[in-house]
Each structure stands twice: as C-alpha cells, then as structure tokens.
Amino acid sequence: MRLVDASVEAAPHPFPVVVEVKGLTGPAQFSKLSDALSALLASLRALPLTVEQLDYFDELFGPDSAQRIGHRLATYGEVRSLAFLGLTPHLVKLYPADPGSPQ
C-alpha cells in the first residue's frame, strides 16, 4: 500500500479501466468504470462461487461502489481481491488503462 499526500489531486474519474480474473478471463478494457464493474460482476456471477463469495463481490463491485472504487483506483492504482474456485485462488483485479491502450 502506498500513502498519498492529501494535497496531491487524484486523477479524475471516470477514466478507462481494465478488469480481469487471472487464469479465467483475459484483461478487458472499459471506457466507463460503471460498465467495467457491471461486466466484472456478470463474469463473477457466471462462476461456480459460493453464495458468500457472490454476496461479497456484489457488495464490493455493485452499482453503488463506483465512486469508492474510482477513488481507490485513483489513489492506489488498482483494486484487488481473490475469488476461490474450490481451493484455487484467482486474482480479481481492476486498474486504470494505459492512455494509449486499445479499447
């Protein structure tokens, strides 16, 4: 975790973001954070996750989370979590897209 001086202005959002579930989905870029969160939740809901995990991801990446997630992306550069399929962990990752990346 990196500390950020409060006087440094964070990047404006919405901004293009990339989402992926390592080992299950490739990186997908979205121009709007809300679209990225919706697609990520849809991908996670399609997996055989436990009810507890699905509830957790709904809370973490649900429609009301865009401002919080945008702030974390601007401040820390990424948002990470783990999804467990059985005993196998898969990294769930959101991060700002590089300005020149194709969408």
TORPA-4810 file (N, C-alpha, C, O; in nm, 3 decimals):
<nodes>
NODE_1_0.084_-0.116_0.000_0.000_0.000_0.000_0.089_0.123_0.000_0.190_0.128_0.069_M
NODE_2_0.050_0.221_-0.077_0.129_0.342_-0.092_0.049_0.458_-0.032_-0.070_0.472_-0.059_R
NODE_3_0.114_0.539_0.048_0.048_0.655_0.106_0.054_0.770_0.007_0.154_0.789_-0.063_L
NODE_4_-0.055_0.846_0.002_-0.063_0.957_-0.091_-0.086_1.084_-0.013_-0.170_1.086_0.077_V
NODE_5_-0.014_1.188_-0.044_-0.031_1.318_0.019_-0.169_1.371_-0.019_-0.204_1.375_-0.137_D
NODE_6_-0.247_1.412_0.080_-0.383_1.460_0.057_-0.384_1.584_-0.031_-0.486_1.614_-0.092_A
NODE_7_-0.274_1.657_-0.038_-0.271_1.777_-0.120_-0.253_1.745_-0.268_-0.274_1.830_-0.354_S
NODE_8_-0.213_1.621_-0.298_-0.198_1.580_-0.438_-0.335_1.541_-0.490_-0.403_1.456_-0.432_V
NODE_9_-0.374_1.603_-0.598_-0.506_1.577_-0.653_-0.508_1.443_-0.726_-0.420_1.416_-0.807_E
NODE_10_-0.607_1.361_-0.697_-0.619_1.230_-0.761_-0.668_1.248_-0.905_-0.727_1.351_-0.940_A
NODE_11_-0.642_1.147_-0.987_-0.687_1.150_-1.125_-0.839_1.158_-1.130_-0.907_1.096_-1.048_A
NODE_12_-0.892_1.234_-1.224_-1.038_1.243_-1.233_-1.096_1.108_-1.273_-1.030_1.028_-1.339_P
NODE_13_-1.217_1.084_-1.234_-1.284_0.964_-1.280_-1.425_1.004_-1.320_-1.479_1.097_-1.260_H
NODE_14_-1.486_0.941_-1.415_-1.445_0.811_-1.466_-1.326_0.821_-1.562_-1.304_0.924_-1.626_P
NODE_15_-1.251_0.714_-1.569_-1.139_0.703_-1.661_-1.138_0.559_-1.709_-1.195_0.472_-1.643_F
NODE_16_-1.074_0.531_-1.823_-1.073_0.393_-1.872_-1.007_0.299_-1.771_-0.905_0.331_-1.712_P
NODE_17_-1.068_0.183_-1.754_-1.015_0.084_-1.660_-1.008_-0.052_-1.727_-1.076_-0.078_-1.827_V
NODE_18_-0.926_-0.138_-1.670_-0.912_-0.276_-1.715_-0.954_-0.366_-1.600_-0.919_-0.341_-1.484_V
NODE_19_-1.030_-0.471_-1.631_-1.069_-0.570_-1.532_-1.027_-0.707_-1.582_-1.024_-0.733_-1.702_V
NODE_20_-0.994_-0.794_-1.487_-0.962_-0.932_-1.524_-0.971_-1.022_-1.402_-0.958_-0.978_-1.288_E
NODE_21_-0.995_-1.149_-1.430_-0.990_-1.254_-1.329_-0.879_-1.347_-1.377_-0.900_-1.428_-1.468_V
NODE_22_-0.761_-1.335_-1.314_-0.643_-1.408_-1.358_-0.671_-1.558_-1.368_-0.727_-1.619_-1.277_K
NODE_23_-0.631_-1.614_-1.479_-0.648_-1.757_-1.501_-0.786_-1.794_-1.554_-0.808_-1.909_-1.592_G
NODE_24_-0.879_-1.698_-1.558_-1.014_-1.729_-1.605_-1.059_-1.638_-1.718_-1.123_-1.683_-1.812_L
NODE_25_-1.025_-1.511_-1.709_-1.062_-1.416_-1.815_-0.939_-1.333_-1.850_-0.853_-1.308_-1.766_T
NODE_26_-0.932_-1.292_-1.972_-0.826_-1.202_-2.011_-0.863_-1.060_-1.971_-0.977_-1.034_-1.933_G
NODE_27_-0.767_-0.970_-1.978_-0.795_-0.831_-1.945_-0.896_-0.772_-2.045_-0.886_-0.794_-2.165_P
NODE_28_-0.992_-0.697_-1.992_-1.091_-0.629_-2.076_-1.094_-0.483_-2.035_-1.106_-0.450_-1.917_A
NODE_29_-1.083_-0.395_-2.134_-1.080_-0.252_-2.107_-1.217_-0.190_-2.130_-1.287_-0.225_-2.225_Q
NODE_30_-1.254_-0.097_-2.042_-1.381_-0.026_-2.050_-1.356_0.122_-2.035_-1.271_0.164_-1.956_F
NODE_31_-1.428_0.202_-2.110_-1.410_0.347_-2.101_-1.481_0.404_-1.979_-1.446_0.513_-1.933_S
NODE_32_-1.581_0.333_-1.927_-1.653_0.382_-1.809_-1.641_0.280_-1.696_-1.657_0.159_-1.716_K
NODE_33_-1.612_0.330_-1.578_-1.598_0.243_-1.462_-1.725_0.165_-1.434_-1.719_0.047_-1.401_L
NODE_34_-1.840_0.229_-1.447_-1.966_0.159_-1.420_-1.985_0.039_-1.513_-2.035_-0.065_-1.470_S
NODE_35_-1.946_0.052_-1.640_-1.955_-0.060_-1.734_-1.858_-0.172_-1.694_-1.892_-0.290_-1.704_D
NODE_36_-1.739_-0.133_-1.650_-1.639_-0.232_-1.608_-1.689_-0.310_-1.488_-1.674_-0.432_-1.482_A
NODE_37_-1.748_-0.241_-1.391_-1.798_-0.308_-1.271_-1.913_-0.402_-1.305_-1.921_-0.513_-1.252_L
NODE_38_-2.003_-0.359_-1.393_-2.115_-0.445_-1.435_-2.064_-0.571_-1.504_-2.111_-0.682_-1.476_S
NODE_39_-1.969_-0.554_-1.596_-1.915_-0.670_-1.667_-1.840_-0.764_-1.573_-1.851_-0.886_-1.584_A
NODE_40_-1.765_-0.707_-1.481_-1.692_-0.791_-1.385_-1.788_-0.871_-1.299_-1.768_-0.990_-1.278_L
NODE_41_-1.893_-0.806_-1.249_-1.992_-0.879_-1.168_-2.059_-0.989_-1.249_-2.081_-1.098_-1.198_L
NODE_42_-2.092_-0.961_-1.374_-2.154_-1.063_-1.459_-2.060_-1.183_-1.477_-2.104_-1.297_-1.473_A
NODE_43_-1.932_-1.155_-1.496_-1.834_-1.264_-1.511_-1.823_-1.345_-1.382_-1.818_-1.468_-1.385_S
NODE_44_-1.818_-1.275_-1.269_-1.807_-1.345_-1.141_-1.932_-1.426_-1.110_-1.922_-1.536_-1.054_L
NODE_45_-2.049_-1.374_-1.144_-2.174_-1.447_-1.120_-2.185_-1.573_-1.205_-2.257_-1.666_-1.169_R
NODE_46_-2.114_-1.576_-1.318_-2.118_-1.693_-1.405_-2.028_-1.806_-1.354_-2.035_-1.919_-1.403_A
NODE_47_-1.944_-1.775_-1.255_-1.853_-1.875_-1.200_-1.922_-1.953_-1.088_-2.015_-1.903_-1.025_L
NODE_48_-1.876_-2.076_-1.063_-1.935_-2.155_-0.953_-1.878_-2.113_-0.817_-1.810_-2.191_-0.750_P
NODE_49_-1.906_-1.988_-0.778_-1.859_-1.936_-0.649_-1.962_-1.967_-0.541_-2.079_-1.992_-0.570_L
NODE_50_-1.917_-1.964_-0.418_-2.010_-1.985_-0.307_-2.102_-1.863_-0.293_-2.070_-1.755_-0.343_T
NODE_51_-2.213_-1.881_-0.227_-2.307_-1.771_-0.203_-2.238_-1.659_-0.126_-2.261_-1.541_-0.154_V
NODE_52_-2.152_-1.695_-0.031_-2.080_-1.594_0.047_-1.988_-1.511_-0.042_-1.981_-1.389_-0.028_E
NODE_53_-1.919_-1.577_-0.134_-1.831_-1.503_-0.225_-1.912_-1.412_-0.317_-1.873_-1.297_-0.340_Q
NODE_54_-2.022_-1.462_-0.369_-2.106_-1.380_-0.457_-2.160_-1.258_-0.383_-2.162_-1.149_-0.439_L
NODE_55_-2.204_-1.276_-0.260_-2.251_-1.163_-0.179_-2.139_-1.062_-0.157_-2.162_-0.941_-0.165_D
NODE_56_-2.020_-1.112_-0.129_-1.904_-1.025_-0.109_-1.876_-0.942_-0.235_-1.858_-0.820_-0.226_Y
NODE_57_-1.872_-1.007_-0.350_-1.844_-0.936_-0.475_-1.956_-0.839_-0.512_-1.930_-0.732_-0.565_F
NODE_58_-2.081_-0.877_-0.483_-2.192_-0.784_-0.507_-2.175_-0.657_-0.424_-2.202_-0.547_-0.472_D
NODE_59_-2.131_-0.672_-0.301_-2.109_-0.556_-0.215_-1.986_-0.477_-0.260_-1.989_-0.354_-0.264_E
NODE_60_-1.879_-0.547_-0.295_-1.755_-0.482_-0.333_-1.765_-0.408_-0.466_-1.718_-0.295_-0.478_L
NODE_61_-1.827_-0.470_-0.566_-1.830_-0.416_-0.701_-1.969_-0.377_-0.751_-1.987_-0.352_-0.870_F
NODE_62_-2.068_-0.372_-0.662_-2.205_-0.340_-0.701_-2.221_-0.198_-0.753_-2.126_-0.119_-0.750_G
NODE_63_-2.341_-0.165_-0.801_-2.367_-0.035_-0.863_-2.335_0.086_-0.773_-2.298_0.191_-0.824_P
NODE_64_-2.348_0.071_-0.644_-2.322_0.182_-0.552_-2.173_0.199_-0.520_-2.136_0.287_-0.443_D
NODE_65_-2.089_0.115_-0.577_-1.946_0.116_-0.542_-1.860_0.199_-0.636_-1.740_0.215_-0.611_S
NODE_66_-1.916_0.253_-0.744_-1.835_0.320_-0.846_-1.751_0.434_-0.789_-1.633_0.446_-0.823_A
NODE_67_-1.808_0.517_-0.705_-1.731_0.629_-0.650_-1.617_0.578_-0.561_-1.505_0.628_-0.570_Q
NODE_68_-1.646_0.481_-0.476_-1.545_0.426_-0.386_-1.433_0.356_-0.465_-1.315_0.376_-0.437_R
NODE_69_-1.471_0.276_-0.562_-1.372_0.204_-0.643_-1.291_0.305_-0.726_-1.169_0.290_-0.738_I
NODE_70_-1.356_0.405_-0.783_-1.285_0.508_-0.859_-1.183_0.580_-0.774_-1.072_0.609_-0.819_G
NODE_71_-1.221_0.610_-0.650_-1.127_0.676_-0.558_-1.007_0.585_-0.528_-0.893_0.631_-0.529_H
NODE_72_-1.033_0.458_-0.503_-0.923_0.364_-0.476_-0.831_0.348_-0.597_-0.710_0.340_-0.582_R
NODE_73_-0.889_0.344_-0.716_-0.807_0.333_-0.837_-0.720_0.457_-0.854_-0.602_0.446_-0.887_L
NODE_74_-0.779_0.573_-0.832_-0.703_0.698_-0.847_-0.596_0.712_-0.740_-0.489_0.766_-0.766_A
NODE_75_-0.624_0.664_-0.620_-0.531_0.679_-0.508_-0.424_0.571_-0.505_-0.306_0.601_-0.488_T
NODE_76_-0.464_0.445_-0.522_-0.371_0.333_-0.504_-0.328_0.267_-0.635_-0.233_0.188_-0.636_Y
NODE_77_-0.397_0.296_-0.745_-0.357_0.242_-0.874_-0.419_0.110_-0.912_-0.407_0.068_-1.027_G
NODE_78_-0.486_0.043_-0.818_-0.554_-0.082_-0.850_-0.642_-0.124_-0.734_-0.628_-0.076_-0.622_E
NODE_79_-0.734_-0.214_-0.765_-0.818_-0.278_-0.664_-0.805_-0.427_-0.689_-0.822_-0.473_-0.802_V
NODE_80_-0.775_-0.502_-0.583_-0.756_-0.648_-0.594_-0.842_-0.722_-0.493_-0.872_-0.671_-0.384_R
NODE_81_-0.880_-0.842_-0.531_-0.948_-0.933_-0.441_-0.918_-1.074_-0.492_-0.853_-1.092_-0.595_S
NODE_82_-0.966_-1.173_-0.420_-0.948_-1.312_-0.461_-1.084_-1.380_-0.475_-1.173_-1.359_-0.393_L
NODE_83_-1.098_-1.460_-0.580_-1.214_-1.548_-0.597_-1.160_-1.690_-0.587_-1.062_-1.726_-0.652_A
NODE_84_-1.225_-1.771_-0.505_-1.183_-1.909_-0.487_-1.277_-2.003_-0.559_-1.397_-2.006_-0.532_F
NODE_85_-1.221_-2.079_-0.652_-1.295_-2.188_-0.716_-1.241_-2.314_-0.652_-1.132_-2.362_-0.686_L
NODE_86_-1.317_-2.368_-0.561_-1.267_-2.477_-0.480_-1.155_-2.422_-0.392_-1.175_-2.325_-0.319_G
NODE_87_-1.039_-2.483_-0.400_-0.925_-2.436_-0.322_-0.829_-2.349_-0.404_-0.725_-2.307_-0.355_L
NODE_88_-0.866_-2.323_-0.529_-0.779_-2.247_-0.617_-0.815_-2.098_-0.616_-0.927_-2.062_-0.653_T
NODE_89_-0.721_-2.013_-0.574_-0.750_-1.869_-0.575_-0.724_-1.809_-0.714_-0.631_-1.849_-0.784_P
NODE_90_-0.808_-1.714_-0.751_-0.792_-1.640_-0.876_-0.797_-1.492_-0.842_-0.891_-1.446_-0.777_H
NODE_91_-0.696_-1.418_-0.885_-0.687_-1.277_-0.857_-0.788_-1.199_-0.941_-0.790_-1.209_-1.063_L
NODE_92_-0.872_-1.123_-0.873_-0.967_-1.032_-0.938_-0.903_-0.895_-0.931_-0.871_-0.847_-0.822_V
NODE_93_-0.886_-0.831_-1.046_-0.805_-0.710_-1.049_-0.870_-0.603_-1.138_-0.917_-0.631_-1.248_K
NODE_94_-0.871_-0.479_-1.086_-0.912_-0.362_-1.163_-0.798_-0.263_-1.157_-0.737_-0.244_-1.052_L
NODE_95_-0.769_-0.199_-1.269_-0.663_-0.099_-1.269_-0.689_-0.002_-1.385_-0.754_-0.039_-1.483_Y
NODE_96_-0.637_0.121_-1.374_-0.654_0.218_-1.483_-0.584_0.170_-1.609_-0.476_0.112_-1.605_P
NODE_97_-0.649_0.194_-1.721_-0.590_0.158_-1.851_-0.480_0.258_-1.885_-0.486_0.375_-1.848_A
NODE_98_-0.381_0.209_-1.956_-0.279_0.300_-2.009_-0.346_0.390_-2.111_-0.432_0.345_-2.186_D
NODE_99_-0.308_0.517_-2.114_-0.375_0.611_-2.205_-0.375_0.567_-2.351_-0.470_0.598_-2.423_P
NODE_100_-0.272_0.495_-2.398_-0.265_0.454_-2.538_-0.321_0.315_-2.567_-0.315_0.269_-2.681_G
NODE_101_-0.376_0.248_-2.465_-0.424_0.111_-2.485_-0.549_0.108_-2.572_-0.633_0.197_-2.562_S
NODE_102_-0.561_0.007_-2.658_-0.684_-0.008_-2.737_-0.800_-0.049_-2.648_-0.781_-0.119_-2.548_P
NODE_103_-0.920_-0.007_-2.684_-1.038_-0.043_-2.604_-1.111_-0.159_-2.667_-1.213_-0.204_-2.613_Q
</nodes>
